[in-house]
Amino acid sequence: MSPIDVPLLVVGGGIGGMSAALSLARAGHRVHLIEQAAEFAEVGAGLQLAPNATRALDRLGVLEPVLRRAVQPSLLQMLDAVDGEEISALDVGEAFVARYHAPYVVLHRHDLLSALLDACRAEEGIELETNRHVISCGVEPDRVTITCADGTVYRAGAVIGADGLRSRLRGLVSDDEPLATGYVAYRGPVPVDRVAGAIRMDAVVVWIGPGLHLVQYPLRHGQLLNQVAVFRSDRYEPHSDDWGSPEELRARFSTMCPAVAASVELLDQSMRWPMHDRQPIGNWTCGPVTLLGDAAHPMLQYLAQGACQALEDAVELGEQFVPGRDPEEAFRAYQAARIPRTGRVQASARAWGELWHLDGVARDVRNRYLRARRADDFVDIDWLYGADALSAVTASGS
Amino acid sequence: MSPIDVPLLVVGGGIGGMSAALSLARAGHRVHLIEQAAEFAEVGAGLQLAPNATRALDRLGVLEPVLRRAVQPSLLQMLDAVDGEEISALDVGEAFVARYHAPYVVLHRHDLLSALLDACRAEEGIELETNRHVISCGVEPDRVTITCADGTVYRAGAVIGADGLRSRLRGLVSDDEPLATGYVAYRGPVPVDRVAGAIRMDAVVVWIGPGLHLVQYPLRHGQLLNQVAVFRSDRYEPHSDDWGSPEELRARFSTMCPAVAASVELLDQSMRWPMHDRQPIGNWTCGPVTLLGDAAHPMLQYLAQGACQALEDAVELGEQFVPGRDPEEAFRAYQAARIPRTGRVQASARAWGELWHLDGVARDVRNRYLRARRADDFVDIDWLYGADALSAVTASGS
């Protein structure tokens, strides 16, 4: 086959790639997006979108369809998984929405991807292709050759690698590998009527305990309860899948308070999700190729910011990639804005997870400290959710 | 040699044994005290006496000579050994003294023992002997036979084992062993004029860091600075002395803030003190034999309560051992009052040490939590220093 010439190629049709395509198209570019799977689909479960993400969706013109499918909680609640006592709460109601000019919502991953896909399909400038598994990438100063497993070859003016945690394009700028944490997740939504006991349908609830946690929130107008159970396996070994089994899951959670112990019985235990991230890197760009989303900055899920940061990336990319500007120059400006902020989020997510999983006297002092905070004290989260977060990060450093 | 008949025998001439002898004599008993060393002497360094201990000394009639030799600080200060920043402070000035009806003082261990020794020698009812190393102990319902290495045999109506961490008499009630912690201490006073840099002469200062800490306070009217440097050795192995070396000490403290790093250069590095405690036990009494001080409840030093609890033991023992009462009955009443409280202090000392030695995000949250406390907030320490601590403990449980 002869090469297909495309001005701008996005590799990866997940939340990051789709929103990048949308952002670039809205900025006046023709975009070609390729996805390795046969269909555009998000596996898994629910997703949290903090105000920094809902503001980005607004900029991309897809907030309205997202809100139609989302649940807007009034509270983020943290409880101790051992004794069941509340540790802290963050009021994400009116005052929160007013402060951050956007709501905190939760929805099914599939619903977010559908909204993005619908918007991409409605854009004349976007072409979407599935079944394109990238196997090699050749970079020259003003063009990139991308070869797929099915023989398709693209000759692109510039490429955005939105190909996830195990990004192939990341190899152009770094030889690092995903870092295993020894933690594994089991997740999925369950019909609400199968859940015994009282459930808050107005809250995102996280139960935190020694080396484990459980997140619960409603989806689809409260018909589903999304659950994510995460624990550190005592049997973790590198380069093995023989750890973090459903038996371990049940054994670990069985010692927690009754509400938490009962929750894992309902979880889908057929899929285990080992948790990874990577260290922040100082450069995402190689000539006219750059990275976006998990390919650029995979992070642990403790701040629920993986998709949110990809959406921020997409908005920034669209702003920097003005027509006529040299792609490499645009990518350099994009990464200059994004690397400090995403690095801080990666590091903070790790620290936040460490805090959740403390044991012994450290757990006790954490609970005392967090209990002293007020539900309307937003100062500590302004850096993350704040409206000027993008511009503020460069000034504040870390 | 024919056995020496004594009504009451105290085994051990340290702070616990000496104060027990004094308390029993003041209660109207004739007391025989034996010590294995050739002289009554306390090795080591300084000692902190919290109000619960100075009140006990007052009851024993030796507070006045102790205060003459002690320094009375106005502040207990806690700093972060890594960055040198203050974490918290407790004002132990007038309001503290008024609340607890006694002062917080520091002095040389030798000076406290001297004051107790002088008081014992001034008591007609007390006989003191050195060079008596106990090698066996035979218990019958109404008498105890104690045999020493030099052939001396005592036939006692009752025995108080104040023979320290490695108590021989504890073997009558428990087969437990001292628990090594992997921590080692280096300690000793240094002349103040050898110390470079500013020193607070009105404070007990503790620098806390990941797996280590340093305590500093003035002794002898401010002529000496007492120092205790403690760290967890990475090379710890059970049943070995080949860990916690001076080289490790210097290497570990060299990464701390300059004031802390410099301090260890002045420390006497010829003696290492591995740190031990034991689990609390539920019975100290076997017939007419009971335990007191470290023999009964050895504890980690993090609350500086080892000597303080021995002094409390002595006062309680004197109160329960009324003339004419059956010794075993008196000992049962004594341990009923003392075991819950000393068990709580042992457990709290461990937890307090764990808190001091936190690293990472746990260290950060600890500092934030402790910084929020006021210097005159005494509520958390009432249980330990409070005037009704002895009677309150039984009610409060743990």
Boltz contact constraints between the chains, C-beta under 6 A:
constraints:
  - contact:
      token1: [A, 351]
      token2: [B, 361]
      max_distance: 6.0
  - contact:
      token1: [A, 354]
      token2: [B, 361]
      max_distance: 6.0
  - contact:
      token1: [A, 355]
      token2: [B, 361]
      max_distance: 6.0
  - contact:
      token1: [A, 358]
      token2: [B, 362]
      max_distance: 6.0
  - contact:
      token1: [A, 361]
      token2: [B, 351]
      max_distance: 6.0
  - contact:
      token1: [A, 361]
      token2: [B, 354]
      max_distance: 6.0
  - contact:
      token1: [A, 361]
      token2: [B, 355]
      max_distance: 6.0
  - contact:
      token1: [A, 362]
      token2: [B, 358]
      max_distance: 6.0
  - contact:
      token1: [A, 362]
      token2: [B, 362]
      max_distance: 6.0
  - contact:
      token1: [A, 365]
      token2: [B, 366]
      max_distance: 6.0
  - contact:
      token1: [A, 365]
      token2: [B, 369]
      max_distance: 6.0
  - contact:
      token1: [A, 366]
      token2: [B, 365]
      max_distance: 6.0
  - contact:
      token1: [A, 368]
      token2: [B, 369]
      max_distance: 6.0
  - contact:
      token1: [A, 369]
      token2: [B, 365]
      max_distance: 6.0
  - contact:
      token1: [A, 369]
      token2: [B, 368]
      max_distance: 6.0
  - contact:
      token1: [A, 369]
      token2: [B, 369]
      max_distance: 6.0
